[in-house]
Amino acid sequence: MTTTGKYRHTYTATASDITPLYRLTPNAMLMYFQDSFARLMTIHNLAAFDIVRQRRMWVITEVRIDIRPTVTYWSEDFTVEIWVSELTPLRIYCDFRIVRSTSPARQLSQEGKTYDEQVIASGTSQWNILNLDTKRLEATDFLADRLTVVPEMMTAGHKKIRFPRAQACDMQTEHRATRLDLDFNFHVSNRSYISIALLTMPGEVLATQALSSLTVHWLHETYLGDTLTCRMSRTGDGSFLHTLANAEGTVVCELMSRWQPLAEMPDVSDVLNRNL
């Protein structure tokens, strides 16, 4: 934690975090951001294992990520910087950026030196506190004197983005939740919804374009054995709307993905001869 109220943590990219274009996968971005959020809350004794004693639980309901075409290599360090940007009576907004240092990020965090950084991704997220007994949202007033609010936003604002209604279904898949989809609460992990949804992307888009932004609304929990139907629809502005529904037809998650033409792939010699 810095004196500005922002928190930074440095990670090392593993092979499974990297796409064939040498970029962080959306799952990796979300995973490392959520891990940093958990570390920040741990500092303030507000981690999941702290508040569960009060019959409370953290719930993430929305995330918006803008993704830059920044090369990230396996075994390379990158840093997540997060901060609480707004606190309302029922919601906590946490903004973040993921950056790649031009010099080793570990030196930056350990020696306090300043290096130029390349932005990999940035965005905002919305969180709530759920009462485990009543299943209702709890007021956030008990957080006000424990969290530092830094009113810096990585997006234009925190107003909920309304997705358009799907006009037609361009592709549809079904997925039955397995143990590999579950998190430690025995719910389908929020990252699993992203993986399921992006399976509906057309092959010709994946071959010529790269993901540039992702907005996710998590609406309802699902569990082991549940069947999820994902429908993909193209929107008027060229984006893709992905809607996941359970067997009863209830929408449990919806995503909006945007894509941009691929930049040139890094030369393999750059990958093999880079300076670690």
C-alpha positions as CSV (number, residue, x, y, z in Angstrom):
1,M,0.0,0.0,0.0
2,T,1.3,3.4,-0.9
3,T,0.6,6.7,0.8
4,T,-1.7,7.6,-2.0
5,G,-4.2,4.9,-1.1
6,K,-3.3,2.7,-4.1
7,Y,-2.0,-0.8,-3.8
8,R,0.5,-2.5,-6.1
9,H,1.5,-6.1,-6.4
10,T,3.8,-7.7,-8.9
11,Y,3.2,-11.1,-10.5
12,T,5.1,-13.3,-12.9
13,A,3.3,-14.5,-16.0
14,T,3.1,-18.2,-16.5
15,A,2.6,-20.1,-19.8
16,S,-1.1,-20.5,-19.2
17,D,-1.6,-16.7,-18.8
18,I,-0.3,-16.0,-22.3
19,T,-2.2,-16.1,-25.7
20,P,-0.5,-17.0,-29.0
21,L,-0.2,-13.2,-29.5
22,Y,1.9,-12.9,-26.3
23,R,-0.7,-11.0,-24.4
24,L,-2.4,-11.7,-21.1
25,T,-5.6,-13.7,-21.4
26,P,-8.8,-12.1,-20.1
27,N,-9.0,-14.8,-17.5
28,A,-5.5,-14.0,-16.3
29,M,-6.3,-10.3,-16.1
30,L,-9.4,-11.0,-14.0
31,M,-7.6,-13.5,-11.8
32,Y,-4.7,-11.3,-10.9
33,F,-6.9,-8.2,-10.4
34,Q,-9.2,-10.2,-8.0
35,D,-6.1,-11.5,-6.2
36,S,-4.9,-8.0,-5.7
37,F,-8.3,-6.9,-4.5
38,A,-8.2,-9.8,-1.9
39,R,-4.7,-8.7,-0.8
40,L,-5.9,-5.1,-0.4
41,M,-8.8,-6.1,1.7
42,T,-6.6,-8.4,3.8
43,I,-4.5,-5.4,4.7
44,H,-7.7,-3.8,6.2
45,N,-8.9,-7.0,7.8
46,L,-11.8,-7.1,5.3
47,A,-10.8,-10.2,3.3
48,A,-13.4,-12.9,2.7
49,F,-12.1,-15.0,5.6
50,D,-12.5,-11.9,7.9
51,I,-16.0,-10.9,7.0
52,V,-17.4,-14.4,6.9
53,R,-17.2,-14.4,10.7
54,Q,-19.8,-11.6,10.5
55,R,-21.9,-13.7,8.1
56,R,-21.0,-11.5,5.2
57,M,-19.5,-12.2,1.8
58,W,-17.9,-10.2,-1.0
59,V,-19.7,-10.3,-4.4
60,I,-18.4,-8.9,-7.6
61,T,-21.2,-7.9,-9.9
62,E,-19.6,-6.1,-12.8
63,V,-16.2,-5.5,-14.4
64,R,-15.1,-3.4,-17.4
65,I,-11.7,-3.9,-18.9
66,D,-10.0,-2.0,-21.7
67,I,-7.2,-4.0,-23.2
68,R,-4.1,-2.6,-24.9
69,P,-2.1,-4.5,-27.5
70,T,0.8,-4.9,-25.1
71,V,3.2,-7.8,-25.5
72,T,3.6,-9.9,-22.3
73,Y,6.0,-12.8,-22.2
74,W,6.1,-16.0,-20.2
75,S,8.2,-15.6,-17.0
76,E,8.0,-11.8,-17.3
77,D,6.9,-9.6,-14.4
78,F,3.9,-7.3,-14.5
79,T,2.2,-5.2,-11.8
80,V,-1.4,-4.7,-10.8
81,E,-2.3,-1.4,-9.2
82,I,-5.7,-1.0,-7.6
83,W,-7.6,1.4,-5.5
84,V,-11.1,2.1,-4.2
85,S,-12.4,4.9,-6.4
86,E,-16.0,5.3,-5.0
87,L,-18.0,4.1,-2.0
88,T,-21.8,4.4,-2.1
89,P,-24.3,3.2,0.4
90,L,-24.5,-0.2,-1.2
91,R,-21.6,-0.5,-3.6
92,I,-17.8,-0.4,-3.6
93,Y,-16.1,0.5,-6.9
94,C,-12.5,-0.6,-7.4
95,D,-10.5,0.7,-10.3
96,F,-7.3,-0.8,-11.6
97,R,-4.5,-0.9,-14.1
98,I,-2.2,-3.7,-15.1
99,V,1.2,-2.5,-16.3
100,R,4.4,-4.0,-17.8
101,S,7.6,-2.3,-16.7
102,T,10.4,-1.7,-19.3
103,S,12.8,-2.6,-16.5
104,P,12.2,-5.5,-14.0
105,A,9.1,-4.8,-12.0
106,R,10.6,-6.5,-8.9
107,Q,13.3,-3.8,-8.8
108,L,10.5,-1.2,-9.0
109,S,8.7,-2.6,-6.0
110,Q,11.7,-3.4,-3.9
111,E,14.0,-0.5,-4.5
112,G,11.5,2.3,-5.0
113,K,12.9,3.3,-8.3
114,T,10.8,4.7,-11.2
115,Y,10.6,3.1,-14.6
116,D,8.6,3.7,-17.7
117,E,5.6,1.4,-17.8
118,Q,3.4,0.1,-20.6
119,V,-0.3,-0.3,-19.8
120,I,-1.6,-3.9,-20.5
121,A,-5.2,-3.2,-19.3
122,S,-7.2,-0.9,-17.2
123,G,-10.8,-0.7,-15.9
124,T,-13.2,-0.7,-13.1
125,S,-15.3,-3.1,-11.0
126,Q,-18.3,-3.1,-8.8
127,W,-18.5,-5.0,-5.5
128,N,-21.2,-5.6,-2.9
129,I,-21.4,-7.1,0.6
130,L,-23.9,-9.9,0.9
131,N,-25.5,-11.0,4.1
132,L,-25.2,-14.8,4.1
133,D,-28.3,-15.2,6.3
134,T,-30.8,-12.9,4.6
135,K,-29.2,-13.0,1.1
136,R,-29.6,-9.3,0.9
137,L,-27.1,-6.6,0.2
138,E,-25.6,-4.9,3.3
139,A,-24.8,-1.2,3.7
140,T,-21.2,-0.2,3.2
141,D,-21.0,2.3,6.1
142,F,-18.8,0.0,8.2
143,L,-16.2,0.3,5.4
144,A,-16.0,4.1,5.3
145,D,-13.4,4.5,8.1
146,R,-11.3,1.5,6.9
147,L,-10.9,2.1,3.2
148,T,-9.1,5.0,1.6
149,V,-11.1,6.4,-1.4
150,V,-9.0,7.6,-4.3
151,P,-11.4,9.5,-6.6
152,E,-9.5,8.6,-9.8
153,M,-11.6,6.7,-12.4
154,M,-10.2,4.6,-15.2
155,T,-13.5,4.9,-17.1
156,A,-15.8,7.8,-17.8
157,G,-17.9,7.0,-14.8
158,H,-19.4,4.2,-12.7
159,K,-22.9,4.3,-14.1
160,K,-24.0,0.8,-15.1
161,I,-23.7,0.0,-18.8
162,R,-27.0,-1.2,-20.3
163,F,-26.6,-3.8,-22.9
164,P,-28.8,-3.7,-26.0
165,R,-31.4,-6.4,-26.5
166,A,-30.3,-9.2,-28.7
167,Q,-31.9,-8.9,-32.1
168,A,-30.9,-12.4,-33.4
169,C,-28.8,-15.3,-32.2
170,D,-25.7,-15.7,-34.4
171,M,-24.2,-18.6,-32.5
172,Q,-25.3,-20.8,-29.6
173,T,-23.5,-23.3,-27.4
174,E,-24.3,-25.4,-24.3
175,H,-22.1,-26.1,-21.4
176,R,-22.7,-28.3,-18.4
177,A,-20.8,-27.1,-15.4
178,T,-18.1,-29.4,-14.2
179,R,-15.8,-29.4,-11.1
180,L,-13.2,-27.5,-13.2
181,D,-15.6,-24.5,-13.4
182,L,-16.1,-24.2,-9.6
183,D,-14.6,-21.7,-7.2
184,F,-13.9,-22.2,-3.4
185,N,-17.6,-21.4,-2.7
186,F,-18.7,-24.3,-5.0
187,H,-20.3,-21.8,-7.4
188,V,-19.3,-21.6,-11.1
189,S,-16.4,-19.2,-11.0
190,N,-16.9,-15.8,-12.6
191,R,-13.9,-16.4,-14.8
192,S,-15.5,-19.6,-16.1
193,Y,-18.4,-17.5,-17.5
194,I,-15.9,-15.6,-19.6
195,S,-14.4,-18.8,-21.0
196,I,-17.8,-20.2,-21.9
197,A,-19.0,-17.0,-23.5
198,L,-16.0,-16.5,-25.7
199,L,-16.4,-20.0,-27.1
200,T,-19.1,-18.5,-29.2
201,M,-16.7,-16.1,-31.1
202,P,-16.6,-16.9,-34.8
203,G,-13.3,-18.4,-36.0
204,E,-12.8,-15.8,-38.7
205,V,-12.9,-13.0,-36.0
206,L,-10.4,-14.8,-33.8
207,A,-8.1,-15.2,-36.8
208,T,-8.0,-11.5,-37.7
209,Q,-8.9,-9.6,-34.5
210,A,-7.8,-9.3,-30.9
211,L,-10.0,-8.5,-27.8
212,S,-9.9,-4.8,-27.0
213,S,-12.5,-4.5,-24.3
214,L,-14.8,-6.6,-22.1
215,T,-17.7,-5.7,-19.9
216,V,-19.3,-8.4,-17.7
217,H,-22.4,-8.4,-15.6
218,W,-22.7,-11.3,-13.1
219,L,-26.4,-11.7,-12.2
220,H,-27.1,-15.1,-10.6
221,E,-25.1,-18.1,-9.2
222,T,-24.9,-21.4,-10.9
223,Y,-23.6,-24.8,-9.6
224,L,-22.1,-28.1,-10.5
225,G,-24.1,-29.9,-13.1
226,D,-26.1,-26.9,-14.2
227,T,-26.5,-26.5,-18.0
228,L,-25.7,-23.1,-19.3
229,T,-26.8,-21.9,-22.8
230,C,-24.7,-19.2,-24.3
231,R,-26.1,-17.1,-27.2
232,M,-24.0,-14.7,-29.1
233,S,-25.4,-11.8,-31.1
234,R,-23.7,-9.1,-33.1
235,T,-24.6,-5.5,-32.3
236,G,-25.0,-2.5,-34.5
237,D,-21.6,-1.0,-33.5
238,G,-19.7,-4.2,-34.3
239,S,-19.5,-5.5,-30.8
240,F,-20.6,-9.0,-29.6
241,L,-23.2,-9.6,-26.9
242,H,-22.9,-12.9,-25.1
243,T,-25.9,-14.0,-22.9
244,L,-25.7,-17.1,-20.6
245,A,-28.9,-18.6,-19.3
246,N,-29.6,-21.5,-17.0
247,A,-32.0,-24.4,-17.8
248,E,-35.0,-22.3,-16.5
249,G,-34.2,-19.5,-19.0
250,T,-32.9,-17.1,-16.3
251,V,-30.0,-15.0,-17.6
252,V,-27.1,-15.6,-15.1
253,C,-24.4,-13.6,-16.9
254,E,-24.0,-11.3,-19.8
255,L,-20.9,-10.0,-21.5
256,M,-20.1,-7.4,-24.2
257,S,-16.9,-8.0,-26.1
258,R,-15.2,-5.6,-28.6
259,W,-12.4,-6.6,-31.0
260,Q,-9.9,-4.7,-33.1
261,P,-7.7,-5.8,-36.1
262,L,-4.6,-7.8,-35.1
263,A,-1.3,-6.1,-34.8
264,E,1.8,-7.8,-36.2
265,M,2.8,-10.8,-34.1
266,P,6.2,-10.5,-32.3
267,D,9.0,-12.2,-34.1
268,V,10.0,-15.5,-32.5
269,S,13.6,-14.3,-32.2
270,D,12.4,-11.5,-30.0
271,V,10.6,-14.0,-27.7
272,L,13.7,-16.3,-27.5
273,N,16.3,-13.6,-27.1
274,R,14.6,-11.2,-24.7
275,N,16.4,-9.9,-21.6
276,L,15.0,-11.5,-18.4
